[in-house]
Amino acid sequence: MKTIHKAILKELAFTFFLSLISLNFILMMEKILRLSRLLSGVSASISDMMKMIAYLQPQLMILTLPMSLLLSTLLTYGRLSVDNELVILKSSGMSFKGISSPVFIVGLSCFFAGTLVSLYFGPLSAAKLKEAISGIITSRAPLAVEEGVFNTSFKDVVILVREKPTIDKMREIFIYDGRNKKEPRVLTAREGRIYANGGYNLSLYLKDGHIHLAKEKTSTELFFEGYNLSLSLAVEPLSRKNSELTPIELLQEAKKKGDDGDDKERMAIFLELHRRLSLPSVCLLLMLLGPPLSLLSGKSGRLGGLTIGLSVFTVFYILLIYGENMARSGKIPHYLGAWSPTIILGLFALWVFHKESNE
């Protein structure tokens, strides 16, 4: 029996890691596009992008750990069902609980790993990601503008610099600023300096120049000795502020919002805290749900297992989003909106596992 369990566990673990890598890659694509739009304007290197991708992994694993657990279970036990190995194991006297024990090992491992990621590594990586992006922008902001080249890294802004004696200093500057469609402007300056202005913003400090404003049929020309032009990378932050807080900090922030009377933000904090606890708990339920569902998926091959797994998570996340929206609207308590999908999934998992165990 140990040999059989070891063989199943080996195949299950291999399929699990393949599923985890694949799902992380799929969910990461959208974030990579946002990162590339954000960091391309400041000439970020490949090593910078790799660092950002590494910081994204813990946040993705909160979602992909339970998904990988279910998919690997469906694929592994589905193959055993197709090859009639499950029938042979049952005929030899093994109970369904005994056959499913390798899933329990992987499921418990996913639960503990998911809890650790959700409560500690997730908030830490979110904070590190934001800090790293700000650091890259600060250190590489002067490289965003090259001499003799029309720079279009900033939306609706074109910058041309004739000379850059140092990394952050510029001479003979021409700027077209079309962010205000009704009043575009052209700026020229004898010299200037570029620097980071906190977060995702850059600033150009211009000296000895003039501004030409065009508005409908009139135009205005202004001269200045010093002028500060703010440039935004126009990309929203990748992580919500609540995702950077530890559970204790979330509770403290919720108490603070309650004292201030900000019920909407307080509700968002409670839902974030419940989600951190409920998503790892799903792994405990999926290790009961996976083996019975694999018998159904085995009849339709690997594609059937993939379809069933994705369908389960689609329904679960629809219920989760619906419950959270109900809680935000004040129709139900926040704990009920956050935990109702998990409770429903748990009852269904217990029912199908008990039914299969008694057959």
N, C-alpha and C positions, 0 to 999 in steps of 0.2 A: 504493500500500500504506500509506503514511503517513496518507493521508486516511481510509482504512478503519480503521486502528488508532486514530486520533484520535477517530473517531465512536464506536467501540466503547468506548474508554476513557472518553469523556464520559458515555455512558449507564451504564457500569459504576460510575463514581464517583458519579453522582447516586443510583443505586439503593443503593450502599454507604452513603452518608450517611443516606438515609432509613431503611435497615435499622438502622444504628447508633443513630439517635435513637429509633426504635420499641423496640428491644430494651433500651436504657438506661432508657426510660420504664417498660417492663414490669417489669424487675428492680428498679427503684427504688421501686415502689409499696409493697412490703412494708417497706422501710427507712423510707419516709416515714411509714407508719403508726406504726412504733416511735418515730420522732423526734417525731411529733405527740403521742403518749402521754407521752413524756418531757418535752417542752418546754411543753406546754399547762399543766402544773401551775405553771409559773413565768412565765406570761403572755408567752411568746415572741412576737415580732412576725413579720410576713410577711417582712421583710428578713432576720431571723434564720434563718427556714426556708430562704430562697433561698440563704443562705450555706452552710447545711448540705448542701443539694442539690448545690451546686457542689463541695464537698469530697468528696462521694460519687462523683462521676463517674470519677476515675482508677481507683478500686477496681472499679467496674463494667466499665470498658473492658478490663480484663484478660480478662474473659470475653466481652464483646460484640464485640471486634475480630475474632477468628477466626470467630465466628458470623455477623457481618455480611459478612465476606469470602465465606464459602460461600454464604449466601443471595443476595447480589447477583450472584454468578457464575451460580448456578442460574437466577435470574430473567432475567438479561440474555441469557445464551447459550441458555436455554430458549426465549426469544422469537425469537432468531435461528434456532433449529432449527424452530420452528413455522412461521415465515414463509419457510422454505426458503432463508434467506440463507446458512447454513452450507454447504448443498449447492452453492450458486453459488460461494462462495469456494473450496471444494475443487476444483470443476470448472475454476476459473480458474488453478489451479496452486498455490494457497497450501497449505502443509503445516499439519497440525494444531497443531504447535508455533508456527508463525507466527500462526495464528488466535488462539492462547491467550496471545500475548505481552502484551496489555493486562492480563490477570489477573496475570502475573508482576510487572508494575510495581506494581499495587495490593497484591499479596501481599507483596512486599519492603518496601513502605512500611508495611504493617501489622506486619510482623515488627520493623522498627526502632522503630516507635512503641510496639508492645507491650512490647518489651524495655526501652525508656526508662521507660514507665509502671510496669512490673513491678518494676524495680530501683530506681527513684528516686522518681517522682511518686506511686506507690501508697503506699509507706511514709510519705512526707511528708504526703500528704493524710489518711491515717489518724491520724497524730499531730496534725495541725491540727484535724481533726474533733473528736477527744477534747478538745483544748485549748479549742476554741471552745464546746463544750457546757458544759464546766466554767466558762468565763468567763461564759456566758449565765446559768447557774444562780447564780453568785456575784453578778452585777450585778442580776439581776431577782428573786432570792429574796424580798426584802421585798414585791414586788408580788403574790406568790402569794396573800396573805391580804388581803381587803378588809374594811373595817369595815361592820358591820350586815348581813353576808351569810354564810350557811352555806357554808363552803368544804369541798368534798369532793374536792379534787385528789389527796389522799393516800389510798391504799387503806385502808379500814376505819377512817379517822379523819375526824371532823367537827370543824371549828374555827369558832367564832363570836367575833368581836371587836366590842365596842361602840364603841371609839374608837381611832383611829390618829393621834396628834399629829404624828408624823413617819413617814417611809417604813418604818423598821425597828422603831419602838417601838409598843407596843400597850397598851391599858388595858381592864380588865374583860373577862377572857378566859374562855371556856368551851370545853372540849375533851372530846369523847367518843372514847376509844381502844379500838376493838374488835379489835385485831390478835391479841390472845390470847383466843380464843373461850371458854376455860374461866374466864378471869378478866378480864372487861371492866372498864374504869375510867373514871371521870369526874373531870376536873381543872378547877379554877377557880383563877384568880390575879388579883391586883390589877393587875399590869402584867407586861410581858415584852418580849423582843426576839428577832427572827428573823434568822438569818444562815446562810450556807453553811458546811457542815462537811466540805468536800472531796469530790471526785468527784460522785456523784449524790445526796448526802445533805444535808438541811437540819436545823437545830437550833432549838428554841425554848427560850430561857432564861426561866423563869417566876420571879416573886418574890411572896412573901406570899400563899400559897394553900393549898389542901388537895386531897387525892386520896381519892376514894371507890372502894374495891375491892369487887367483888361476886364471891363464889365459892360456888356451889351455894346452901346455905341460910344462909350467913354473909356478913357485910359488915364491912369495916374502913375506918376513916377516919384519914388521916394529914395532919398539918399540916407545912408547910415554909416556910423563908425563901427558899430558892433551889432550883430544880429544873431540870435540863436534859433536855428531851424530844427524842429523835432521830426524824426523819421521813425515810423513804426513798421515792424516787420509784418504787421497785420495778420498774425496767427494767434489764435486763442491758446491759452496754456493747455498742455497735454494732460495734466492731472488736476482733478478738483481739489480744492483746499482741504476738504474733509478727508480725502484719501491720504493725506500726508500726516494725519494725526493718529496717535496710538489710542487704544480703547480708553485708557484713563483720561487722556486729553480730550477725547470726544465727550466723555461724561462731564468733564469740567466745562467744556464749551457749551454743552446742552444746559447746564445749570446757569451759566452766564446769560445765554439767550433767553432762558425762562425768566430770569430776573429783569431783563430788558424788555420783556413782552413780545419778543420776536418769535411767535409761534411757528411761522413758516420755516424759518431756518432751524429752529429746534427740532421740528419734525424731520427735516432732512438729515440732521445729525443722528437721530435715533434710528432712522431707516438704514443709514450707513453702518451703524453699529450692529444692527440685527443681521444685515447682509453678511458682515464679516463672520458672524457666528453660524448662520444658516447654511452658507455655501459649503464649508467643510463638512457639516453634518450630513449633507446630501451623499457623501461618499459612503457613509454607513448604511444608507438606504439602498444605494445602487448595488452594493455587494449582495443584497438579497434579491434585488429586481433583475440583475443581469443574467444569472444562470437560467431562470425560468423563461425569460424572453429569448434566450439563445436557442431554445428548442424550437421556437416559432421562426426565428430568423434562419435557422439551419436549413429549413425546407426551401428557402429562396436564395441560398448562397450568401457570399460575402456582401454583395450589393444589398441584400435584404437586411443583413445585420447593420450596415451603415445607415440605411434608410430608417430602420426602427430606432436606432440610437439618436439620430438627429431629430426624429419626430418627438421622442420623449423629452429632449431638452427644449425643443421649440415650444411644446405645450407648457413645460415647467416655467420657462422664462416669460411666456405670455401671461400666465397666472401670477408670476412674481411682479411683473410690471403693473398688471391690473390691480393687484392688492396694494402695491405701494401708492398708486394713483388714488385709490379709494381712501387710503390713510391720509394722503396729502390734502384731500378735499374735506377731511374731517368726518367722513361717513362711518369709519370704523377706527378702532384704536390702532396705533402704529405697530404694536406687537402682533396683532391679529393679521394685519395686512402683510407683514413681513414673513410670518411663519406659516400662514395658511397653505401656500403651495407645498412647503416641505411636509406638513402634516398630511396633506392629501396624497403626496407621493409615498410617504411612509406607510399609510394604511393600504395603499394599492400594492406596494412591495411585499408587505407582510402577508397579504391575502394570496397573491400568486405564488409566493414561496411556500406557504403552508399547503396550498392546494397541490403543488407539484411534489412536495415531500410525502404526502399521503397517498399518492398514486402508486 
